[in-house]
Amino acid sequence: MLQGAGPLSPEAAAAKASYEGTADLARTVATSASGRQLATMGFVEDVAIATEEDASALVPVRDGDGSFVPG
């Protein structure tokens, strides 16, 4: 668990279990209904980017007024 993070919500726990239980995430997302629809619309690369891991060292955080800033 991350420092400062509380227990996972039921939705977050379900998402985590799904992620950890999927052997080929990129293929699963690409062949899903939404992935196929996005590919049909010309967003094949966006679907691939959505499943990249460790692609960025930046983490968005909220500043004092609720805006996102690099963390």
PATI-481585 format. One record per residue: residue number from 1; residue in one letter; chain; z, x, y of N, C-alpha, C, O in turn. Coordinates in Angstrom, 1 decimal. Atoms other than C-alpha are relative to their C-alpha. Layout:
residues N
{rec NUM 'A' 'A' {Z X Y} {Z X Y} {Z X Y} {Z X Y}}
...
***
This chain:
residues 71
{rec 1 'M' 'A' {0.0 0.9 -1.2} {0.0 0.0 0.0} {0.0 0.9 1.2} {0.7 1.9 1.3}}
{rec 2 'L' 'A' {0.1 -0.7 -1.2} {-0.8 1.2 3.5} {1.3 -0.1 0.8} {2.0 -1.1 0.7}}
{rec 3 'Q' 'A' {-1.2 0.0 -0.8} {2.0 2.1 5.8} {-0.1 -1.1 1.0} {-1.1 -1.3 1.7}}
{rec 4 'G' 'A' {0.0 1.1 -0.9} {2.9 -0.9 7.8} {-0.6 -1.3 -0.5} {-0.5 -2.4 0.1}}
{rec 5 'A' 'A' {0.6 1.2 0.5} {1.0 -3.3 5.7} {1.0 -0.8 -0.9} {1.7 -0.2 -1.7}}
{rec 6 'G' 'A' {-0.8 0.8 0.9} {2.8 -6.2 4.0} {-0.7 -0.3 -1.3} {-1.7 0.3 -1.6}}
{rec 7 'P' 'A' {0.6 0.4 1.2} {2.1 -7.8 0.7} {-1.4 -0.6 0.2} {-1.6 -1.2 1.3}}
{rec 8 'L' 'A' {1.3 0.6 -0.1} {-1.5 -8.9 0.1} {0.1 -1.5 0.0} {0.9 -2.1 -0.8}}
{rec 9 'S' 'A' {0.2 1.4 0.1} {-2.4 -12.5 0.8} {-0.6 -0.4 -1.3} {-1.2 0.5 -2.0}}
{rec 10 'P' 'A' {0.7 0.3 1.2} {-3.6 -14.4 -2.2} {-1.5 0.2 0.0} {-2.2 0.7 -0.9}}
{rec 11 'E' 'A' {1.5 -0.2 -0.2} {-7.2 -14.2 -0.8} {-0.3 1.5 -0.1} {-1.3 1.9 -0.7}}
{rec 12 'A' 'A' {0.2 -1.5 0.0} {-6.9 -10.4 -0.3} {0.2 0.5 -1.4} {-0.5 1.4 -1.9}}
{rec 13 'A' 'A' {-0.2 -0.4 1.4} {-5.5 -10.0 -3.8} {-1.2 -0.4 -0.9} {-1.5 0.4 -1.8}}
{rec 14 'A' 'A' {1.2 0.4 0.8} {-8.4 -12.0 -5.3} {-1.2 0.9 0.3} {-1.9 1.3 -0.6}}
{rec 15 'A' 'A' {1.1 -0.9 -0.4} {-10.9 -9.9 -3.3} {0.2 1.4 -0.6} {-0.8 2.0 -1.1}}
{rec 16 'K' 'A' {-0.3 -1.3 0.6} {-9.2 -6.7 -4.5} {-0.3 0.0 -1.5} {-0.9 1.0 -2.0}}
{rec 17 'A' 'A' {0.2 0.1 1.4} {-9.2 -7.8 -8.1} {-1.5 -0.1 -0.3} {-2.0 0.6 -1.3}}
{rec 18 'S' 'A' {1.4 0.1 0.3} {-12.9 -8.7 -7.9} {-0.7 1.3 0.2} {-1.5 1.7 -0.6}}
{rec 19 'Y' 'A' {0.6 -1.3 -0.3} {-13.8 -5.4 -6.3} {0.3 1.0 -1.1} {-0.6 1.7 -1.6}}
{rec 20 'E' 'A' {-0.4 -1.0 1.0} {-11.9 -3.4 -8.8} {-0.5 -0.3 -1.4} {-0.7 0.5 -2.3}}
{rec 21 'G' 'A' {0.5 0.4 1.3} {-13.3 -5.4 -11.7} {-1.5 -0.1 -0.1} {-2.0 -0.5 -1.2}}
{rec 22 'T' 'A' {1.4 0.0 0.0} {-16.9 -5.0 -10.8} {-0.5 1.4 -0.2} {-0.3 2.3 0.6}}
{rec 23 'A' 'A' {0.5 -1.3 0.3} {-18.6 -2.1 -12.5} {-1.1 0.5 0.9} {-1.1 1.7 1.3}}
{rec 24 'D' 'A' {1.1 -0.4 -0.8} {-21.7 -2.0 -10.4} {-0.1 -0.9 1.2} {-0.8 -1.9 1.2}}
{rec 25 'L' 'A' {-0.2 0.9 -1.2} {-20.8 -3.5 -7.0} {-1.4 -0.2 0.7} {-1.7 -1.3 1.1}}
{rec 26 'A' 'A' {1.3 0.1 -0.8} {-24.2 -2.7 -5.3} {-0.9 -1.0 -0.7} {-1.6 -1.8 -0.1}}
{rec 27 'R' 'A' {0.9 0.9 0.8} {-26.2 -4.4 -8.1} {0.6 -1.5 0.0} {-0.2 -2.4 0.2}}
{rec 28 'T' 'A' {-0.5 1.4 0.0} {-23.8 -7.4 -8.2} {-0.2 -0.7 1.3} {-0.6 -1.9 1.4}}
{rec 29 'V' 'A' {0.2 0.6 -1.4} {-24.0 -8.0 -4.4} {-1.5 -0.2 0.2} {-1.9 -1.3 0.7}}
{rec 30 'A' 'A' {1.5 0.1 -0.2} {-27.8 -7.4 -4.4} {-0.6 -1.2 -0.8} {-1.5 -1.8 -0.3}}
{rec 31 'T' 'A' {0.5 1.1 0.9} {-28.3 -10.0 -7.2} {0.7 -1.3 0.2} {0.3 -2.3 -0.4}}
{rec 32 'S' 'A' {-0.7 1.3 -0.3} {-25.9 -12.6 -5.8} {-1.0 -0.8 0.9} {-2.0 -0.4 1.4}}
{rec 33 'A' 'A' {0.9 0.9 -0.7} {-27.4 -15.6 -4.1} {-0.1 0.4 1.5} {-1.2 0.4 2.0}}
{rec 34 'S' 'A' {0.1 -0.4 -1.4} {-26.5 -14.3 -0.6} {-0.8 1.3 0.1} {-1.6 1.5 1.0}}
{rec 35 'G' 'A' {0.8 -1.3 0.0} {-27.9 -10.8 -1.5} {-1.4 -0.3 -0.1} {-2.2 0.4 0.6}}
{rec 36 'R' 'A' {1.5 0.3 0.2} {-31.2 -12.3 -2.7} {-0.5 -0.7 1.3} {-1.6 -0.4 1.7}}
{rec 37 'Q' 'A' {0.5 0.7 -1.2} {-31.4 -14.5 0.4} {-0.2 1.0 1.1} {-1.2 0.9 1.8}}
{rec 38 'L' 'A' {0.1 -1.0 -1.1} {-30.8 -11.6 2.8} {-1.2 0.9 -0.3} {-1.9 1.3 0.6}}
{rec 39 'A' 'A' {1.2 -0.8 0.3} {-33.4 -9.5 0.9} {-1.3 -0.7 0.3} {-2.2 -0.1 0.9}}
{rec 40 'T' 'A' {1.2 0.8 -0.3} {-35.9 -12.3 1.2} {-0.3 -0.1 1.6} {-1.4 -0.2 2.0}}
{rec 41 'M' 'A' {0.1 0.0 -1.5} {-35.2 -12.3 5.0} {-0.3 1.4 0.6} {-0.4 1.5 1.8}}
{rec 42 'G' 'A' {0.3 -1.3 -0.5} {-35.9 -8.6 5.2} {1.2 0.9 0.2} {1.0 2.0 0.9}}
{rec 43 'F' 'A' {-1.2 -0.7 -0.2} {-32.4 -7.3 5.1} {0.5 0.8 -1.3} {1.7 0.9 -1.5}}
{rec 44 'V' 'A' {-0.3 -0.7 1.2} {-32.5 -5.3 1.8} {0.9 1.2 0.3} {1.9 1.4 -0.4}}
{rec 45 'E' 'A' {-0.8 -1.2 -0.4} {-31.1 -2.1 3.5} {1.4 -0.5 0.4} {2.4 0.2 0.1}}
{rec 46 'D' 'A' {-1.4 0.4 -0.5} {-28.2 -4.1 5.1} {0.8 -0.4 -1.2} {2.1 -0.1 -1.2}}
{rec 47 'V' 'A' {-0.7 0.3 1.3} {-27.2 -5.4 1.6} {0.5 1.3 -0.6} {1.7 1.4 -1.0}}
{rec 48 'A' 'A' {-0.4 -1.3 0.5} {-27.1 -1.8 0.4} {1.1 0.6 0.8} {2.1 1.2 0.3}}
{rec 49 'I' 'A' {-1.0 -0.6 -0.9} {-25.1 -0.6 3.4} {1.3 -0.7 -0.2} {2.3 -0.1 -0.1}}
{rec 50 'A' 'A' {-1.2 0.8 0.1} {-22.6 -3.4 2.9} {0.9 0.5 -1.2} {2.1 0.2 -1.2}}
{rec 51 'T' 'A' {-0.7 -0.4 1.2} {-21.6 -1.9 -0.5} {0.3 1.5 0.0} {0.8 2.0 -1.0}}
{rec 52 'E' 'A' {-0.3 -1.4 0.0} {-21.3 1.8 0.6} {1.5 0.2 0.1} {2.2 -0.5 0.8}}
{rec 53 'E' 'A' {-1.4 -0.3 -0.1} {-18.0 3.4 0.1} {0.2 1.4 0.7} {-0.7 2.2 0.6}}
{rec 54 'D' 'A' {-0.3 -1.2 -0.8} {-16.4 6.1 2.3} {-1.2 0.5 0.8} {-1.4 1.7 1.0}}
{rec 55 'A' 'A' {1.1 -0.3 -0.8} {-19.4 5.9 4.6} {0.4 0.4 1.4} {-0.4 1.0 2.2}}
{rec 56 'S' 'A' {-0.5 -0.3 -1.4} {-17.3 6.3 7.8} {1.4 0.5 0.0} {2.2 0.0 -0.8}}
{rec 57 'A' 'A' {-1.4 -0.5 -0.2} {-14.2 8.2 8.8} {0.7 -0.8 1.0} {2.0 -0.6 1.1}}
{rec 58 'L' 'A' {-0.6 0.8 -1.0} {-13.5 5.7 11.5} {0.5 -1.3 -0.6} {-0.1 -1.9 -1.5}}
{rec 59 'V' 'A' {-0.5 1.3 0.4} {-11.3 2.7 11.0} {0.3 -0.8 1.3} {1.0 -0.3 2.2}}
{rec 60 'P' 'A' {-0.3 0.8 -1.2} {-11.3 -0.1 13.6} {1.4 -0.5 0.0} {2.0 -1.0 -1.0}}
{rec 61 'V' 'A' {-1.4 0.5 -0.2} {-7.9 -1.0 15.0} {0.0 -0.8 1.3} {-0.9 -0.6 2.1}}
{rec 62 'R' 'A' {-0.1 0.8 -1.3} {-6.8 -3.4 17.7} {0.9 0.7 1.0} {2.0 1.2 0.6}}
{rec 63 'D' 'A' {-0.9 -0.6 -1.0} {-5.4 -2.1 20.9} {0.9 -1.1 0.6} {1.0 -2.2 0.0}}
{rec 64 'G' 'A' {-1.0 1.0 -0.5} {-2.8 -3.9 23.0} {-0.5 -1.3 0.4} {0.2 -2.3 0.4}}
{rec 65 'D' 'A' {0.5 1.3 -0.4} {-5.1 -6.6 24.3} {-0.8 -0.7 -1.1} {-1.5 -1.7 -0.9}}
{rec 66 'G' 'A' {0.7 0.7 1.2} {-6.6 -7.4 20.8} {-1.4 0.5 -0.2} {-2.1 0.0 -1.1}}
{rec 67 'S' 'A' {1.4 -0.5 0.2} {-9.9 -5.5 21.3} {0.0 1.1 -1.1} {1.0 1.7 -1.3}}
{rec 68 'F' 'A' {0.2 -1.0 1.0} {-11.2 -3.3 18.5} {-0.3 1.4 0.7} {-1.1 1.4 1.6}}
{rec 69 'V' 'A' {0.3 -1.4 -0.5} {-11.1 0.5 19.2} {0.0 0.9 -1.2} {0.6 0.5 -2.2}}
{rec 70 'P' 'A' {0.0 -0.9 1.1} {-11.8 3.5 16.9} {1.4 0.4 -0.3} {2.2 0.7 0.6}}
{rec 71 'G' 'A' {-1.3 -0.4 0.4} {-8.7 4.4 14.9} {0.0 1.4 -0.5} {1.1 1.9 -0.9}}
***
